[in-house]
Amino acid sequence: MLQRQAVKRTTLELLIELMQDKQLTDFILVGGTALALQIGHRDSIDLDMFTKNPFDANELDKYLKDNYGFTQDYLRNNTLKGDIQGVKVDLMTHDYPNVQKDLLVENVRMASLPDIAAMKLNAIIGNGTRIKDFIDIAYLSSTLSLNDMQKAYSQKYPSSNPVMVPKALSFHQDINFKEPIKMLEGRLKWTLIEKRIISMIGSPAKVFSPLSMLDEKKSNNISNGKGFKM
């Protein structure tokens, strides 16, 4: 069952429409929106869609413009990024093995939680500026242990170095804390995210209880889209 509260109605309608399009049957939803639709932890606004197969970005660009009013922001071989009806849509080839079989939930093709965890770790190691990646990993800890995530990362990216995972997770100096994040319950409290990540590194075999932003003091809050609350 999709956690529909995690996306705007118009975004979900667009996603389902794209999923039903015969030109896009090779693409699956990944990233934060795929995670939010599965666990319902935060609001997500972008549609990241990956395929294992190469595609003609120029041809797909024309098709999406003709059929959806797509506005292109970036185009190169096997990569197309832009906007449809105010929704940021990225389509690209990501030819890496599945950790688990892709999901099909209410006609939406999505990556599994272990695959999402692997991609999130890969993103943090490559670019540790996005606070939402750290948030997503912290919330995944109630389903997967850090050991599980590292194993998934190694399976999906065989040439990777899993030793980098705890180092990247514990380095927070480059995070953009001004990025607006809307949680579905309570305000985002970075101290809770940081505490959970530290606990994950300290107990890598543990699957934790669900993380909640409720019932905590308001210190070091990030309010809904308003940055830090002092």
PEURPE-V713915 format. One record per backbone hydrogen bond with DSSP energy under -1.0 kcal/mol. NH is the residue of the N-H (numbers start at 1). CO is the residue of the C=O. If there is no record, write none. Layout:
BEGIN
<<NH/CO> <NH/CO>>
END
This chain:
BEGIN
<<3/37> <4/2> <6/3> <7/4> <12/8> <13/9> <14/10> <15/11> <16/12> <17/13> <18/14> <19/15> <20/16> <24/21> <27/24> <28/50> <29/109> <30/48> <35/31> <36/32> <37/33> <39/35> <40/36> <43/182> <44/6> <47/88> <49/90> <50/28> <51/92> <60/56> <61/57> <62/58> <63/59> <64/60> <65/61> <66/62> <67/63> <68/64> <69/65> <70/64> <71/83> <73/81> <74/81> <76/79> <79/76> <80/91> <81/74> <82/89> <83/71> <84/87> <87/84> <89/82> <90/47> <91/80> <92/49> <93/78> <94/51> <96/94> <103/110> <105/108> <108/105> <110/103> <111/29> <116/112> <117/113> <118/114> <119/115> <120/116> <121/117> <122/118> <123/119> <124/120> <125/121> <126/122> <127/123> <133/130> <135/131> <136/132> <137/133> <138/134> <139/135> <140/136> <142/139> <143/140> <144/140> <147/204> <149/145> <150/146> <151/147> <152/148> <153/149> <154/150> <155/151> <156/152> <157/153> <160/157> <164/161> <165/162> <168/164> <169/165> <170/166> <175/172> <176/129> <177/175> <179/176> <184/41> <188/222> <190/220> <192/189> <193/189> <194/190> <195/191> <196/192> <197/193> <198/194> <199/195> <200/196> <201/197> <202/198> <203/199> <206/203> <208/141> <221/229> <222/188> <223/227> <225/223> <226/223> <229/221>>
END
